[in-house]
Amino acid sequence: MPDILRIGTPMGDWRVFEWTVNVSVTKTGTYTYKIEDTIAILHLPSDKSISIGEAGVFIYHAEKIMIRKKTGSGEDFLVGEKVYVDLTDMLVTPNVPDNGLWIGICVRAAAINDVRVMIDLKGDKAT
């Protein structure tokens, strides 16, 4: 009998592209960028930084990725909720911001004071 539900893929499903950054990033962690019509994530390990004009590898599609989120009242995520990025501060929220785009769905619940949430980053044109 064939499998009807695939609960994980070997090595995961993620896609990247190289892009020359237009801002210096000296802090470590995960940062969200809007590059043309695409939302992409840059992750910097603790011993790395990136400067203007250097190339970075940006993740634009990921089956599961931890991403920085807004905190405070109304900023808790439930599994299955749509995830939006607020283009003002580039943090994600479950609420539709005036200046925001839909970028995926929540795959692990996050409380209001959590600083990150695990999402499925959809990887197509942000809407």
N, C-alpha and C positions, 0 to 999 in steps of 0.2 A: 504494500500500500504506500503510495507516495506521501511525502510529508506535506501537510496542508498549511503548516505554520512554521515559518523560519524565524527563530528567536534570536539569532545572532549570525554574523558572518565572520569567517576567518579573517583576522587582521582588520576587521571593521570596514565600513564604507565611507571613505572621505576623499575629497578632491581639492587640489590646490592650484594656485598659479603664482608666478613670480611677479612682483610689482615694485617699482622704485618709489620709496616713501617720500612724502612731501612734508613730513614733520619729524623732528627728532623724538625718539622714545628712549628714555633712560631708565624708567621704572620697569620692574619685572612683572610678569603676569600676562593676562589675556586682555587684548584690546580690540575693540570693534571699529571698523572703518567702512565708509561708503565709498566704493570705487566705481564710478560711472553708475550703472543701474544695479550693482551687486553689493550685498553686504558681505564682508569678509572679516575673518578673525586672524589676528597676529598673536602668537604666543611667544613670549620671551622668557627663556630660562633665567635663573638667578645670576648667572655669570655673563649675560649678554646684554647688549644695547644695540640700537640701530639709529643711524643719523640720516639727515636729509641727503638724498642722492644715492643712498645704499639700497640694494635690492633686498626685499624680504619675501618670505614664502607665506602666502595668505591662504587660509582654509575658507573655501566658499560653500562647501557641502560636507556635512558630517552627520553620520547616523546618530552619534551621541557626542556632545561636546559641552563642557562646563563653560559658562559665559557669565560675565559680570551683570548684575541686575540692580534695579532700584531697591531701596529698603524703605520701610515705614508702612503706615496704614494703607491697606488696599493693594499692597505689593506682594502678596503671597500667590504662589502658583499651584494649581492642581494639575495632575497628570491629564494630558489631552487638551489643555487650554492652548489657544493660539498665543504665540510670543511675538511681541512687537518691539522694535528698537526705536527709541526716542532720538531723533537726529540732533537734538539740542545737546544732550550729554552723552550720547552713544551707549546708554545703558538699556537693558531690556525690561519690559513691563508686560503684565497681562492685560493692561488697559490700553485702549486705542488712543495714542497721543495725537494732538493736532498736527505735530510735525513728526510723523512716524511711519514706519513700514512694517508689514507683516513678514517675518523671516523664518517661522517654523512653529513647532509645537513643543510643549513641555513633556518630557519623558520621565521626570522624577520630581515629585512635589518639593516645594521650597517655601519656608516660612517667611514672614515679613522682615525679619532681621537677618536672614541669610544674605550673603553678599554675592553668591553665585547660584545659578540654576542649570540643570542639565537639560539640554534641548536637542531636538532633531533639527539641524540647520538645513533648510530645504534646498538652497543652492541655485534656485532659478531667479529670474528677475524679481527683485523685492517689490511688493505691491502695497 
